Amino acid sequence: MVISTSEKIQKQISENPILLYMKGTPEQPSCGFSAQAVKFLSACGERFAYVDILKNPDIREELPKYSNWPTFPQLWIDGELIGGCDIIIEMFQCNELQSIIKQVKNKYTINK
């Protein structure tokens, strides 16, 4: 059975409590915005999943329509779009990102 790109995105988001759609990998980001997103997300101290949109052109094309968010990176936490690089940095600077990630970690630790 072939699944659509939209279904693939939905599955990735539902299976990964913290998911970053980015250009490149956390070890080798391919753009400054993705590098910044990884830096601040990593500073929260929790593991996160990622999808390299440069290696997944179908997702790169479909995700902006799916999320109604035109740019990358895109951070999804617990099934909800958080936003891009600027929002990630802003939330980190006011401790909001750390708090949300801790809540999600606790939720998924308790449920497993």
ChimeraX commands (.cxc) that place a marker at each C-alpha (Angstrom):
marker #1 position 0.00,0.00,0.00 radius 0.5
marker #1 position 1.39,3.38,-1.03 radius 0.5
marker #1 position 0.89,6.19,1.46 radius 0.5
marker #1 position 0.68,9.80,0.41 radius 0.5
marker #1 position 3.28,12.36,1.45 radius 0.5
marker #1 position 0.70,14.00,3.67 radius 0.5
marker #1 position 0.09,10.65,5.43 radius 0.5
marker #1 position 3.84,10.16,5.80 radius 0.5
marker #1 position 4.16,13.59,7.45 radius 0.5
marker #1 position 1.22,12.85,9.74 radius 0.5
marker #1 position 2.83,9.53,10.77 radius 0.5
marker #1 position 6.21,11.17,11.46 radius 0.5
marker #1 position 4.58,13.85,13.61 radius 0.5
marker #1 position 2.46,11.36,15.56 radius 0.5
marker #1 position 5.36,8.95,16.16 radius 0.5
marker #1 position 7.89,11.55,17.33 radius 0.5
marker #1 position 7.04,13.70,20.37 radius 0.5
marker #1 position 9.80,16.19,19.39 radius 0.5
marker #1 position 10.42,16.46,15.65 radius 0.5
marker #1 position 12.46,18.99,13.70 radius 0.5
marker #1 position 12.07,19.29,9.93 radius 0.5
marker #1 position 15.36,20.84,8.88 radius 0.5
marker #1 position 17.92,21.25,6.13 radius 0.5
marker #1 position 20.71,18.75,6.80 radius 0.5
marker #1 position 21.27,16.81,10.01 radius 0.5
marker #1 position 21.81,17.93,13.61 radius 0.5
marker #1 position 25.50,17.03,13.18 radius 0.5
marker #1 position 25.75,18.83,9.83 radius 0.5
marker #1 position 23.02,21.43,9.33 radius 0.5
marker #1 position 22.87,22.77,5.78 radius 0.5
marker #1 position 21.66,26.26,6.65 radius 0.5
marker #1 position 22.15,28.77,9.42 radius 0.5
marker #1 position 18.53,28.68,10.52 radius 0.5
marker #1 position 18.60,24.89,10.93 radius 0.5
marker #1 position 21.92,25.19,12.81 radius 0.5
marker #1 position 20.39,27.72,15.22 radius 0.5
marker #1 position 17.28,25.56,15.74 radius 0.5
marker #1 position 19.44,22.51,16.54 radius 0.5
marker #1 position 21.63,24.55,18.90 radius 0.5
marker #1 position 18.71,25.78,21.01 radius 0.5
marker #1 position 16.78,22.52,20.85 radius 0.5
marker #1 position 19.89,20.57,21.89 radius 0.5
marker #1 position 20.44,22.98,24.78 radius 0.5
marker #1 position 17.14,21.74,26.24 radius 0.5
marker #1 position 18.86,18.42,26.88 radius 0.5
marker #1 position 16.37,16.02,25.33 radius 0.5
marker #1 position 16.71,13.81,22.29 radius 0.5
marker #1 position 14.65,14.78,19.27 radius 0.5
marker #1 position 13.89,13.28,15.90 radius 0.5
marker #1 position 14.61,15.09,12.67 radius 0.5
marker #1 position 13.83,14.83,8.98 radius 0.5
marker #1 position 16.31,16.19,6.45 radius 0.5
marker #1 position 14.05,17.87,3.91 radius 0.5
marker #1 position 16.92,18.12,1.42 radius 0.5
marker #1 position 16.92,14.31,1.19 radius 0.5
marker #1 position 13.10,14.20,1.15 radius 0.5
marker #1 position 11.94,16.54,-1.63 radius 0.5
marker #1 position 8.36,15.25,-1.38 radius 0.5
marker #1 position 8.19,16.34,2.27 radius 0.5
marker #1 position 9.98,19.61,1.48 radius 0.5
marker #1 position 7.27,20.40,-1.04 radius 0.5
marker #1 position 4.25,19.14,0.93 radius 0.5
marker #1 position 5.02,20.18,4.53 radius 0.5
marker #1 position 4.47,23.95,4.03 radius 0.5
marker #1 position 0.96,23.17,2.72 radius 0.5
marker #1 position 0.30,20.65,5.50 radius 0.5
marker #1 position 1.46,22.99,8.27 radius 0.5
marker #1 position 0.44,26.28,6.69 radius 0.5
marker #1 position 3.99,27.44,7.54 radius 0.5
marker #1 position 6.12,28.39,4.52 radius 0.5
marker #1 position 9.68,28.08,5.84 radius 0.5
marker #1 position 12.14,25.64,7.37 radius 0.5
marker #1 position 13.10,24.56,9.93 radius 0.5
marker #1 position 9.80,23.56,11.51 radius 0.5
marker #1 position 9.62,22.30,15.06 radius 0.5
marker #1 position 6.73,20.02,16.05 radius 0.5
marker #1 position 6.18,19.09,19.69 radius 0.5
marker #1 position 3.52,16.62,20.77 radius 0.5
marker #1 position 1.76,16.86,17.42 radius 0.5
marker #1 position 1.65,20.65,17.30 radius 0.5
marker #1 position 3.62,23.03,15.13 radius 0.5
marker #1 position 5.70,25.29,17.38 radius 0.5
marker #1 position 7.28,27.33,14.59 radius 0.5
marker #1 position 10.60,28.11,13.00 radius 0.5
marker #1 position 14.02,29.33,14.06 radius 0.5
marker #1 position 13.01,32.74,15.44 radius 0.5
marker #1 position 10.22,31.27,17.54 radius 0.5
marker #1 position 12.48,28.48,18.85 radius 0.5
marker #1 position 15.09,31.05,19.97 radius 0.5
marker #1 position 12.48,33.36,21.48 radius 0.5
marker #1 position 10.84,30.51,23.41 radius 0.5
marker #1 position 14.22,29.25,24.62 radius 0.5
marker #1 position 15.25,32.69,25.86 radius 0.5
marker #1 position 12.15,32.95,28.05 radius 0.5
marker #1 position 12.40,29.31,29.25 radius 0.5
marker #1 position 9.17,28.36,27.50 radius 0.5
marker #1 position 10.78,25.83,25.16 radius 0.5
marker #1 position 12.53,24.02,28.03 radius 0.5
marker #1 position 9.23,23.87,29.93 radius 0.5
marker #1 position 7.25,22.43,27.00 radius 0.5
marker #1 position 9.94,19.85,26.26 radius 0.5
marker #1 position 10.06,18.80,29.91 radius 0.5
marker #1 position 6.26,18.38,29.97 radius 0.5
marker #1 position 6.36,16.25,26.81 radius 0.5
marker #1 position 9.23,14.15,28.16 radius 0.5
marker #1 position 7.32,13.53,31.39 radius 0.5
marker #1 position 4.13,12.70,29.49 radius 0.5
marker #1 position 5.86,10.13,27.28 radius 0.5
marker #1 position 8.00,8.72,30.09 radius 0.5
marker #1 position 4.90,8.12,32.22 radius 0.5
marker #1 position 2.97,6.59,29.32 radius 0.5
marker #1 position 5.69,4.04,28.50 radius 0.5
marker link #1:1,2 radius 0.2
marker link #1:2,3 radius 0.2
marker link #1:3,4 radius 0.2
marker link #1:4,5 radius 0.2
marker link #1:5,6 radius 0.2
marker link #1:6,7 radius 0.2
marker link #1:7,8 radius 0.2
marker link #1:8,9 radius 0.2
marker link #1:9,10 radius 0.2
marker link #1:10,11 radius 0.2
marker link #1:11,12 radius 0.2
marker link #1:12,13 radius 0.2
marker link #1:13,14 radius 0.2
marker link #1:14,15 radius 0.2
marker link #1:15,16 radius 0.2
marker link #1:16,17 radius 0.2
marker link #1:17,18 radius 0.2
marker link #1:18,19 radius 0.2
marker link #1:19,20 radius 0.2
marker link #1:20,21 radius 0.2
marker link #1:21,22 radius 0.2
marker link #1:22,23 radius 0.2
marker link #1:23,24 radius 0.2
marker link #1:24,25 radius 0.2
marker link #1:25,26 radius 0.2
marker link #1:26,27 radius 0.2
marker link #1:27,28 radius 0.2
marker link #1:28,29 radius 0.2
marker link #1:29,30 radius 0.2
marker link #1:30,31 radius 0.2
marker link #1:31,32 radius 0.2
marker link #1:32,33 radius 0.2
marker link #1:33,34 radius 0.2
marker link #1:34,35 radius 0.2
marker link #1:35,36 radius 0.2
marker link #1:36,37 radius 0.2
marker link #1:37,38 radius 0.2
marker link #1:38,39 radius 0.2
marker link #1:39,40 radius 0.2
marker link #1:40,41 radius 0.2
marker link #1:41,42 radius 0.2
marker link #1:42,43 radius 0.2
marker link #1:43,44 radius 0.2
marker link #1:44,45 radius 0.2
marker link #1:45,46 radius 0.2
marker link #1:46,47 radius 0.2
marker link #1:47,48 radius 0.2
marker link #1:48,49 radius 0.2
marker link #1:49,50 radius 0.2
marker link #1:50,51 radius 0.2
marker link #1:51,52 radius 0.2
marker link #1:52,53 radius 0.2
marker link #1:53,54 radius 0.2
marker link #1:54,55 radius 0.2
marker link #1:55,56 radius 0.2
marker link #1:56,57 radius 0.2
marker link #1:57,58 radius 0.2
marker link #1:58,59 radius 0.2
marker link #1:59,60 radius 0.2
marker link #1:60,61 radius 0.2
marker link #1:61,62 radius 0.2
marker link #1:62,63 radius 0.2
marker link #1:63,64 radius 0.2
marker link #1:64,65 radius 0.2
marker link #1:65,66 radius 0.2
marker link #1:66,67 radius 0.2
marker link #1:67,68 radius 0.2
marker link #1:68,69 radius 0.2
marker link #1:69,70 radius 0.2
marker link #1:70,71 radius 0.2
marker link #1:71,72 radius 0.2
marker link #1:72,73 radius 0.2
marker link #1:73,74 radius 0.2
marker link #1:74,75 radius 0.2
marker link #1:75,76 radius 0.2
marker link #1:76,77 radius 0.2
marker link #1:77,78 radius 0.2
marker link #1:78,79 radius 0.2
marker link #1:79,80 radius 0.2
marker link #1:80,81 radius 0.2
marker link #1:81,82 radius 0.2
marker link #1:82,83 radius 0.2
marker link #1:83,84 radius 0.2
marker link #1:84,85 radius 0.2
marker link #1:85,86 radius 0.2
marker link #1:86,87 radius 0.2
marker link #1:87,88 radius 0.2
marker link #1:88,89 radius 0.2
marker link #1:89,90 radius 0.2
marker link #1:90,91 radius 0.2
marker link #1:91,92 radius 0.2
marker link #1:92,93 radius 0.2
marker link #1:93,94 radius 0.2
marker link #1:94,95 radius 0.2
marker link #1:95,96 radius 0.2
marker link #1:96,97 radius 0.2
marker link #1:97,98 radius 0.2
marker link #1:98,99 radius 0.2
marker link #1:99,100 radius 0.2
marker link #1:100,101 radius 0.2
marker link #1:101,102 radius 0.2
marker link #1:102,103 radius 0.2
marker link #1:103,104 radius 0.2
marker link #1:104,105 radius 0.2
marker link #1:105,106 radius 0.2
marker link #1:106,107 radius 0.2
marker link #1:107,108 radius 0.2
marker link #1:108,109 radius 0.2
marker link #1:109,110 radius 0.2
marker link #1:110,111 radius 0.2
marker link #1:111,112 radius 0.2
view
